[in-house]
Amino acid sequence: MERYDLIIIGTGPAGLSAALTAKARNKNFLLLGSASLSSKVQKAHSIANYLGLPNISGEDMQRTFLNQMAQAGITITEEKATLVYPMGDYFSIQAGTSFYEATAVILAAGMAPSKMLPGEETFLGRGVSYCATCDAALYRGKSAVIVGYTPEEEHEAEFMTEYADKVMYIPTYKEDTAMERAADANNVSSPSTRVPIEVRRVKPLEIKGGMKATTLVTDEGDIDADGFFILRESVSPGQLVPGLEMDGNHVKVDRSMATNVPGLFAAGDITGTPYQYMKSAGEGNVAALSAVSYIDKIKRQA
Ligand SMILES: Cc1cc2nc3c(=O)[nH]c(=O)nc-3n(C[C@H](O)[C@H](O)[C@H](O)COP(=O)(O)OP(=O)(O)OC[C@H]3O[C@@H](n4cnc5c(N)ncnc54)[C@H](O)[C@@H]3O)c2cc1C
């Protein structure tokens, strides 16, 4: 397996800024995240406080960032990291069904806007999963409920239909899902999937069960299924990296953006307030410079 110098997790301002610095320092790195960057960039109506880009819309800022990445020759690997495992002098990173190794890692995954559901942590790995791509095969012929916090998760629901015989999708966002749009247009739901995806507009409240999760409690009653996939834009950092020291909901870092795990750095909203583009981009730059020093030190020792 190829070992990268650095893996950067997240394609918001923090991750992109870290990637630019890693590129300038000639490091062999992988940038994991969404090709459409960050919904927190895309959705901003008007941004007045980003140096050099006054009064820009989120969509224009997204376009500007994408152009800059393309000009720098930086590509995004469209995968979501699901586990970062410290192995001593390197990290093993799982992203869906892919596995990578890297000497250093920068966590720039932003802040998950929603809290965990009661019961979610208790049943994690016992009927609750954060990754449909990783765990869909466990639900062959069974029923699965997918709670999607962003429209990107609709692809995960489609993927799930290749295995599960019954798939329900619960969007927590307002926009119509592709399944609802297809139903409006053709009077059919998700025509291209093996089994139809049932879309329910309910509010998830709690996950219940016994030895394993059996029920999603919602504001409109209980929904029973074999598996429950809770798909947010960000996974909580403590779930992503075993042993990571937190400061409340944020990753604890020092001024060099180093965490308590040697070789692991963090930048952006994930390290704390203020939640701002410029603070995130600045921290991404510092984290990358610190990661470069760490990588060079490890190489000298080898
Ligand atoms: C509507 C809105 C308007 C705003 N307006 C302003 C403003 O005017 N000025 C200002 O300064 N700030 C503003 N903010 C705040 C700003 O958006 C954030 O501070 C900034 O986006 C944080 O950048 P980040 O890179 O830390 O994280 P994010 O922008 O949240 O990016 C994190 C990225 O990581 C990805 N990711 C998460 N988990 C994983 C994983 N496991 N694997 C791979 N990728 C992952 C996510 O998909 C996302 O792309 C606004 C926020 C919102 C929501």
The ligand as a MOL file (V3000), in Angstrom:
LIG
                    3D

  0  0  0     0  0            999 V3000
M  V30 BEGIN CTAB
M  V30 COUNTS 53 58 0 0 0
M  V30 BEGIN ATOM
M  V30 1 C -24.8990 29.7950 6.2160 0
M  V30 2 C -23.5210 30.1110 6.7450 0
M  V30 3 C -22.9620 31.3600 6.5260 0
M  V30 4 C -21.6990 31.6720 6.9970 0
M  V30 5 N -21.1840 32.9070 6.7760 0
M  V30 6 C -19.9450 33.2060 7.1920 0
M  V30 7 C -19.3700 34.4850 6.8940 0
M  V30 8 O -20.0060 35.3560 6.2860 0
M  V30 9 N -18.0970 34.7020 7.3170 0
M  V30 10 C -17.3440 33.7690 7.9790 0
M  V30 11 O -16.1740 34.0350 8.2870 0
M  V30 12 N -17.8740 32.5470 8.2790 0
M  V30 13 C -19.1440 32.2520 7.9140 0
M  V30 14 N -19.6650 31.0090 8.2040 0
M  V30 15 C -18.8440 30.0360 8.9770 0
M  V30 16 C -17.9480 29.2430 8.0190 0
M  V30 17 O -18.7870 28.6130 7.1050 0
M  V30 18 C -17.1100 28.1890 8.7550 0
M  V30 19 O -16.4060 28.7940 9.8050 0
M  V30 20 C -16.1150 27.5130 7.7840 0
M  V30 21 O -16.7640 26.9640 6.6690 0
M  V30 22 C -15.3180 26.4600 8.5180 0
M  V30 23 O -14.3970 25.8950 7.6400 0
M  V30 24 P -13.8000 24.4280 7.9080 0
M  V30 25 O -12.8780 24.1690 6.7530 0
M  V30 26 O -13.2790 24.3470 9.2750 0
M  V30 27 O -15.0480 23.4640 7.8680 0
M  V30 28 P -16.2210 23.2540 6.8150 0
M  V30 29 O -16.3770 24.4330 5.9170 0
M  V30 30 O -17.3920 22.8220 7.6150 0
M  V30 31 O -15.6790 22.0800 5.9090 0
M  V30 32 C -15.4940 20.7990 6.4200 0
M  V30 33 C -15.4310 19.8310 5.2680 0
M  V30 34 O -15.0430 18.5510 5.7250 0
M  V30 35 C -15.8120 17.5660 5.0920 0
M  V30 36 N -15.8210 16.3950 5.9530 0
M  V30 37 C -16.4030 16.2480 7.1550 0
M  V30 38 N -16.1710 15.0310 7.6590 0
M  V30 39 C -15.4060 14.4120 6.7450 0
M  V30 40 C -14.8430 13.1180 6.6840 0
M  V30 41 N -15.0190 12.2410 7.6790 0
M  V30 42 N -14.1170 12.7690 5.5930 0
M  V30 43 C -13.9220 13.6560 4.5670 0
M  V30 44 N -14.4510 14.9070 4.5750 0
M  V30 45 C -15.1730 15.2620 5.6500 0
M  V30 46 C -17.1810 18.2190 4.9590 0
M  V30 47 O -17.9290 17.5680 3.9560 0
M  V30 48 C -16.7730 19.6220 4.5540 0
M  V30 49 O -16.5570 19.6590 3.1760 0
M  V30 50 C -20.9460 30.6910 7.7390 0
M  V30 51 C -21.5250 29.4450 7.9840 0
M  V30 52 C -22.7790 29.1370 7.5050 0
M  V30 53 C -23.3740 27.7750 7.7660 0
M  V30 END ATOM
M  V30 BEGIN BOND
M  V30 1 1 1 2
M  V30 2 1 2 3
M  V30 3 2 2 52
M  V30 4 2 3 4
M  V30 5 1 4 5
M  V30 6 1 4 50
M  V30 7 2 5 6
M  V30 8 1 6 7
M  V30 9 1 6 13
M  V30 10 2 7 8
M  V30 11 1 7 9
M  V30 12 1 9 10
M  V30 13 2 10 11
M  V30 14 1 10 12
M  V30 15 2 12 13
M  V30 16 1 13 14
M  V30 17 1 14 15
M  V30 18 1 14 50
M  V30 19 1 15 16
M  V30 20 1 16 17
M  V30 21 1 16 18
M  V30 22 1 18 19
M  V30 23 1 18 20
M  V30 24 1 20 21
M  V30 25 1 20 22
M  V30 26 1 22 23
M  V30 27 1 23 24
M  V30 28 2 24 25
M  V30 29 1 24 26
M  V30 30 1 24 27
M  V30 31 1 27 28
M  V30 32 2 28 29
M  V30 33 1 28 30
M  V30 34 1 28 31
M  V30 35 1 31 32
M  V30 36 1 32 33
M  V30 37 1 33 34
M  V30 38 1 33 48
M  V30 39 1 34 35
M  V30 40 1 35 36
M  V30 41 1 35 46
M  V30 42 1 36 37
M  V30 43 1 36 45
M  V30 44 2 37 38
M  V30 45 1 38 39
M  V30 46 1 39 40
M  V30 47 2 39 45
M  V30 48 1 40 41
M  V30 49 2 40 42
M  V30 50 1 42 43
M  V30 51 2 43 44
M  V30 52 1 44 45
M  V30 53 1 46 47
M  V30 54 1 46 48
M  V30 55 1 48 49
M  V30 56 2 50 51
M  V30 57 1 51 52
M  V30 58 1 52 53
M  V30 END BOND
M  V30 END CTAB
M  END
